[in-house]
Amino acid sequence: MSHWFSPFPLLEIVVVQLEQAGLEPVTELSEEQEEPVLLLYDPPDRLLATTDLEGSALLDGYRTLLAAPATSPRLTVWRLAALDAGQLGKILSGDSPPGLSADLSPPEPEPLAALVTAAVCRSVPGLLDAYLDIELQALLGGGEPDSAYVRRLQSRISSEGLLRAWRSPGALAHQVADLREQLVQSNGLLEDNQKALAEANRKLEQQDTSLREAWEGAELTLLHLHQVQEELESYFLRLSTNEKLVASQAEALQQAEATAQEQAARLEALEAEVLQISRERDEAVHGRNQLIEARENQLSEAREEAELTLLQLHQVQEELEHYFMRSLASDQLVQTQFEQLQRAQRLMLRLHPAVVPTAPFPPALAVQVLPEVAAAVPNQTLQTEALLNTYAASLQRASALLEWAKRS
């Protein structure tokens, strides 16, 4: 609930209280009124004493309130004055009506006001009934409706009270002074309210200025971002020939337009990843270079060792030829060949363990000795020649095997 309505003029202090509660006035109630409106009124004696309205105007006002939707709460001004901010907030929020003090009673009219009000109620039929009907619909806060209004008026109409009021203008002056003090307080509240409103307007203007500056800064930032986007699009369109890559970069640029901070974070992450890849690549290149260098060293050592072994094999071959030339006995020649071949086998094993078998007599290096030649050929020269030929064949096979080991 954010509006209030009353068919009667209200004191300024009441209007200020409603404004402080956040309520705005409406000039009239429409038939299509959907939102609840706080309806305010006063007893006839108070309205006659504080306004220039006649009895018929009071009756029209009460009937207007009676015709309003039932969802709009009715509340007398004197009950409104007894509510604090929390209690009034419950009414405005639609919660259960707050309870009022048990000793809260309607204000008593002055004798002259009671006499005039009773006369007006007699002269305007329906006025009193309209007021009492509204009281039956009003928010009472746990109290009783003002059904004894007529008796209260009659109790205040006494000859002594009227005579005292007639002869005591000072009492009226006191009432005028009270009303004047209320008016001064109301003016003070109004001035305070105006000052608060001016301060609120000043803060609102400052906020508007800050908002306008922030908006201009945002527009400038957005313009710069669009320029960066155009430059990036132009750059990527020149460098990329892949349509899929262009679409991907365009999507990345749209995401960059959404927030520049996110783009900066992604760029930092990309730089870190590039640095990590660069370090890994350098480490891989360094490891590969070390591996190549180690393999080259191994190959060089193997080559040198193979060349040394080949040289030694040639020396062995020369020694074997020398021994074969000097040896005439086939048994001595065979023994010498066997020893030299074992030496060659040990050298081969040192060069390449996987090439020469571990058997005592490798088939690839075995010398084909022809024992039957000595018996069949009595000529010692022919036997020696046959042994030399067999040894030469064995040396050729050893040399071929060594060359294969060097190539592998």
VOGU-3710 file (C-alpha; in Angstrom, 3 decimals, decimal comma):
1> mshwfspfpl> 0,000/0,000/0,000  1,475/3,297/-1,092  -1,418/5,840/-1,299  -3,937/7,482/1,013  -7,234/9,258/0,440  -9,590/11,408/2,476  -12,642/13,372/1,311  -11,941/15,877/4,091  -9,089/18,385/4,540  -6,418/17,087/6,943
11> leivvvqleq> -4,126/19,007/9,252  -0,638/19,600/7,908  0,946/17,578/10,701  -1,087/14,529/9,613  -0,021/14,985/5,994  3,624/15,168/7,066  3,230/11,942/9,062  1,819/10,208/5,983  4,640/11,514/3,786  7,243/10,260/6,256
21> aglepvtels> 5,579/6,834/6,081  6,089/6,853/2,291  2,431/7,394/1,342  1,286/9,621/-1,500  -2,190/11,186/-1,725  -4,768/10,450/-4,414  -7,371/13,069/-5,311  -10,245/10,643/-5,907  -11,159/6,976/-5,815  -11,819/5,319/-9,167
31> eeqeepvlll> -14,183/2,418/-9,696  -11,307/0,368/-11,171  -9,172/0,925/-8,089  -7,239/-2,349/-7,605  -4,491/-1,354/-5,182  -5,660/-0,852/-1,577  -5,710/2,773/-0,384  -5,609/3,986/3,221  -8,914/5,838/3,839  -8,837/8,553/6,541
41> ydppdrllat> -11,706/10,387/8,305  -12,606/12,092/11,592  -15,732/12,370/13,794  -18,197/15,100/12,741  -17,362/17,389/15,684  -13,643/17,504/14,809  -14,352/18,098/11,126  -16,793/20,927/11,925  -14,262/22,479/14,319  -11,221/22,288/12,002
51> tdlegsalld> -12,724/22,780/8,516  -15,219/25,015/6,735  -17,349/22,086/5,586  -21,114/21,978/6,093  -23,161/19,003/7,219  -24,088/17,932/3,675  -20,403/17,889/2,690  -19,656/15,658/5,683  -22,419/13,261/4,615  -21,073/13,093/1,048
61> gyrtllaapa> -17,589/12,394/2,327  -18,728/9,566/4,613  -20,762/8,013/1,801  -17,683/8,144/-0,470  -15,713/6,174/2,086  -18,561/3,670/2,509  -18,646/3,063/-1,260  -14,896/2,366/-1,447  -13,686/-1,271/-1,917  -13,600/-3,350/1,228
71> tsprltvwrl> -9,880/-4,085/0,655  -9,036/-0,458/1,509  -8,729/-0,024/5,298  -10,638/2,793/7,058  -8,840/4,626/9,852  -9,714/7,688/11,935  -7,120/10,427/12,189  -7,071/10,290/16,010  -6,289/6,546/15,862  -3,604/7,233/13,224
81> aaldagqlgk> -1,935/9,709/15,606  -1,647/6,926/18,225  0,276/4,590/15,875  4,047/4,433/15,808  6,096/3,735/12,649  6,141/-0,053/13,196  2,384/-0,301/13,734  1,677/1,842/10,692  4,073/-0,284/8,669  2,036/-3,409/9,490
91> ilsgdsppgl> -1,094/-1,745/8,137  0,653/-0,638/4,966  2,199/-4,083/4,357  -1,165/-5,838/4,711  -0,254/-7,698/7,911  -2,595/-8,220/10,831  -3,841/-4,885/12,240  -1,729/-3,713/15,177  -3,182/-3,493/18,664  -3,730/-0,101/20,287
101> sadlsppepe> -3,490/0,880/23,911  -6,378/-0,349/26,065  -6,937/3,112/27,577  -7,135/4,820/24,189  -10,537/6,501/23,876  -12,080/8,892/21,347  -11,367/12,587/21,943  -14,063/14,416/23,888  -15,649/17,371/22,031  -15,862/20,828/23,544
111> plaalvtaav> -19,318/21,829/24,848  -19,964/24,373/22,101  -18,665/21,952/19,432  -20,887/19,190/20,832  -23,945/21,477/20,775  -23,280/22,562/17,174  -22,553/19,000/16,024  -25,759/17,672/17,564  -27,715/20,402/15,805  -26,054/19,619/12,457
121> crsvpgllda> -26,732/15,864/12,861  -30,437/16,653/13,488  -30,604/18,935/10,449  -28,812/16,537/8,039  -30,560/13,149/8,023  -28,232/10,187/7,560  -25,071/12,003/8,696  -24,859/10,292/12,070  -25,733/6,873/10,595  -23,034/7,239/7,910
131> yldielqall> -20,389/7,995/10,537  -21,451/5,065/12,708  -21,417/2,699/9,678  -17,848/3,706/8,871  -16,863/3,032/12,487  -18,188/-0,514/12,098  -15,827/-1,003/9,093  -12,802/0,803/10,541  -9,514/-0,540/11,906  -10,043/-0,434/15,651
141> gggepdsayv> -6,782/-2,000/16,894  -8,611/-4,152/19,416  -10,806/-1,290/20,628  -14,532/-0,607/20,298  -16,268/1,339/17,517  -17,545/4,802/18,418  -21,156/3,588/18,684  -21,820/5,807/21,747  -21,016/8,964/19,805  -24,454/10,494/20,417
151> rrlqsrisse> -24,264/9,905/24,156  -20,806/11,460/24,225  -22,200/14,538/22,513  -25,136/14,746/24,928  -22,880/14,323/27,934  -20,806/17,297/26,839  -23,897/19,504/26,301  -24,655/20,930/29,741  -25,756/24,361/30,844  -22,761/24,750/33,085
161> gllrawrspg> -20,321/23,808/30,326  -21,988/26,036/27,769  -22,124/28,969/30,199  -18,490/28,445/31,114  -17,545/28,373/27,463  -19,681/31,433/26,784  -18,113/33,421/29,626  -14,530/32,185/29,176  -13,087/33,443/25,924  -9,712/32,719/27,455
171> alahqvadlr> -10,388/29,014/26,996  -11,016/29,597/23,328  -7,851/31,652/23,188  -6,033/28,730/24,786  -7,416/26,425/22,152  -6,343/28,884/19,482  -2,879/28,976/21,036  -2,745/25,191/21,019  -3,783/25,125/17,394  -1,227/27,794/16,622
181> eqlvqsngll> 1,492/25,767/18,380  0,475/22,714/16,388  0,691/24,838/13,259  4,198/25,998/14,209  5,263/22,396/14,848  3,726/21,419/11,551  5,630/24,204/9,803  8,829/23,064/11,523  8,250/19,524/10,359  7,511/20,853/6,904
191> ednqkalaea> 10,754/22,866/6,874  12,715/19,835/8,069  11,032/17,772/5,428  11,874/20,372/2,785  15,504/20,426/3,942  15,653/16,639/3,834  14,059/16,735/0,396  16,603/19,317/-0,785  19,449/17,197/0,592  17,967/14,138/-1,108
201> nrkleqqdts> 17,688/16,088/-4,370  21,318/17,194/-4,010  22,476/13,627/-3,441  20,309/12,521/-6,325  21,926/15,119/-8,572  25,359/13,935/-7,451  24,360/10,373/-8,169  23,021/11,431/-11,568  26,312/13,202/-12,302  28,333/10,181/-11,209
211> lreawegael> 26,076/7,907/-13,200  26,402/10,127/-16,254  30,186/10,199/-15,932  30,278/6,431/-15,449  28,023/6,007/-18,456  30,244/8,224/-20,581  33,305/6,277/-19,418  31,556/3,013/-20,217  30,655/4,278/-23,699  34,258/5,381/-24,281
221> tllhlhqvqe> 35,547/2,018/-23,072  33,069/0,247/-25,312  34,208/2,392/-28,266  37,845/1,485/-27,580  36,871/-2,137/-27,262  35,118/-1,998/-30,634  38,218/-0,437/-32,172  40,398/-3,173/-30,693  37,933/-5,734/-31,989  38,078/-4,272/-35,497
231> elesyflrls> 41,877/-4,245/-35,447  42,032/-7,833/-34,207  39,503/-8,963/-36,786  41,464/-7,263/-39,560  44,702/-8,835/-38,331  43,292/-12,331/-38,087  41,495/-12,050/-41,437  44,792/-11,150/-43,122  46,739/-13,975/-41,519  44,158/-16,752/-41,539
241> tneklvasqa> 43,038/-18,649/-44,601  41,073/-21,196/-42,656  37,406/-20,273/-42,379  37,001/-22,293/-39,217  39,868/-20,421/-37,555  38,295/-17,082/-38,491  34,984/-18,128/-36,923  36,772/-19,262/-33,781  38,661/-15,980/-33,489  35,452/-14,003/-34,065
251> ealqqaeata> 33,807/-15,894/-31,218  36,830/-15,205/-29,026  36,554/-11,504/-29,867  32,873/-11,470/-28,925  33,774/-12,997/-25,598  36,517/-10,409/-25,174  33,925/-7,661/-25,772  31,838/-8,970/-22,869  34,622/-8,278/-20,360  38,108/-6,858/-20,851
261> qeqaarleal> 39,319/-8,321/-17,580  38,475/-11,844/-18,687  40,418/-11,263/-21,889  43,449/-10,061/-19,931  43,276/-13,145/-17,702  43,138/-15,415/-20,728  46,081/-13,647/-22,302  48,100/-14,066/-19,131  47,201/-17,763/-19,027  48,167/-18,111/-22,693
271> eaevlqisre> 51,515/-16,411/-22,085  52,187/-18,731/-19,157  51,293/-21,741/-21,298  53,539/-20,533/-24,115  56,399/-20,088/-21,660  55,761/-23,583/-20,309  55,753/-25,029/-23,843  58,913/-23,111/-24,678  60,631/-24,461/-21,565  59,500/-27,992/-22,335
281> rdeavhgrnq> 60,681/-27,625/-25,936  64,067/-26,331/-24,796  64,352/-29,213/-22,356  63,401/-31,695/-25,090  65,911/-30,187/-27,528  68,585/-30,217/-24,851  67,823/-33,852/-24,024  67,810/-34,813/-27,685  71,153/-33,069/-28,229  72,596/-34,888/-25,230
291> liearenqls> 71,256/-38,190/-26,554  72,695/-37,530/-30,042  76,007/-36,519/-28,544  76,084/-39,651/-26,376  75,215/-41,855/-29,348  77,843/-40,154/-31,473  80,391/-40,755/-28,718  79,321/-44,404/-28,481  79,496/-44,765/-32,260  82,908/-43,138/-32,346
301> eareeaeltl> 84,163/-45,412/-29,598  82,677/-48,458/-31,327  84,217/-47,412/-34,631  87,606/-46,930/-33,035  87,313/-50,239/-31,219  86,207/-51,976/-34,435  89,128/-50,479/-36,344  91,476/-51,589/-33,578  89,957/-55,055/-33,601  90,263/-55,251/-37,392
311> lqlhqvqeel> 93,871/-54,198/-37,152  94,452/-56,837/-34,535  92,702/-59,406/-36,731  94,966/-58,501/-39,620  97,902/-58,903/-37,295  96,507/-62,247/-36,208  96,084/-63,235/-39,829  99,663/-62,310/-40,602  100,843/-64,226/-37,554  98,776/-67,235/-38,591
321> ehyfmrslas> 100,146/-67,117/-42,097  103,619/-66,842/-40,670  103,013/-69,823/-38,406  101,472/-71,807/-41,230  104,442/-71,092/-43,427  106,846/-72,191/-40,723  104,854/-75,141/-39,495  105,169/-78,398/-41,398  103,372/-80,569/-38,965  99,635/-80,608/-39,437
331> dqlvqtqfeq> 98,903/-81,111/-35,730  100,968/-78,069/-34,736  99,370/-76,035/-37,520  95,870/-76,982/-36,443  96,615/-76,175/-32,774  98,059/-72,794/-33,635  95,060/-72,000/-35,857  92,692/-72,951/-33,088  94,429/-70,686/-30,517  94,527/-67,741/-32,875
341> lqraqrlmlr> 90,907/-68,208/-33,742  89,984/-68,219/-30,041  91,833/-64,939/-29,669  89,899/-63,545/-32,598  86,699/-64,782/-31,014  87,473/-62,965/-27,731  88,159/-59,766/-29,656  84,866/-60,151/-31,509  83,006/-60,715/-28,248  84,476/-57,545/-26,813
351> lhpavvptap> 83,415/-55,606/-29,893  79,878/-56,964/-30,165  78,748/-59,626/-27,701  75,625/-60,385/-29,747  77,494/-61,204/-32,966  79,643/-64,210/-31,959  77,948/-67,162/-30,208  79,173/-68,173/-26,785  79,940/-71,784/-27,775  83,548/-72,851/-27,451
361> fppalavqvl> 83,706/-73,588/-31,169  81,661/-70,987/-33,069  80,415/-72,478/-36,316  80,968/-69,218/-38,155  84,710/-69,230/-37,259  85,404/-72,973/-37,181  88,301/-74,080/-39,333  87,594/-76,962/-41,615  90,480/-79,339/-40,897  90,797/-82,218/-43,276
371> pevaaavpnq> 92,259/-85,101/-41,289  91,684/-87,448/-44,166  93,981/-85,379/-46,372  97,066/-86,403/-44,430  96,333/-90,082/-44,909  95,180/-89,816/-48,486  97,910/-87,491/-49,644  101,359/-88,604/-48,646  102,786/-85,425/-49,980  103,292/-83,021/-47,060
381> tlqteallnt> 103,188/-80,007/-49,329  99,697/-80,823/-50,570  98,425/-81,254/-47,044  99,895/-77,933/-45,950  98,356/-76,229/-48,946  94,952/-77,694/-48,155  95,194/-76,512/-44,557  96,194/-73,032/-45,675  93,257/-72,866/-48,049  90,885/-73,946/-45,305
391> yaaslqrasa> 92,352/-71,359/-42,908  92,119/-68,662/-45,560  88,414/-69,427/-45,999  87,902/-69,226/-42,230  89,667/-65,859/-42,090  87,490/-64,556/-44,927  84,376/-65,534/-42,997  85,747/-63,851/-39,848  86,554/-60,695/-41,791  83,043/-60,630/-43,333
401> llewakrs> 81,504/-61,086/-39,888  83,615/-58,227/-38,507  82,579/-55,920/-41,333  78,924/-56,735/-40,626  79,456/-55,938/-36,951  80,991/-52,590/-37,882  78,032/-51,691/-40,116  75,466/-52,594/-37,467
//
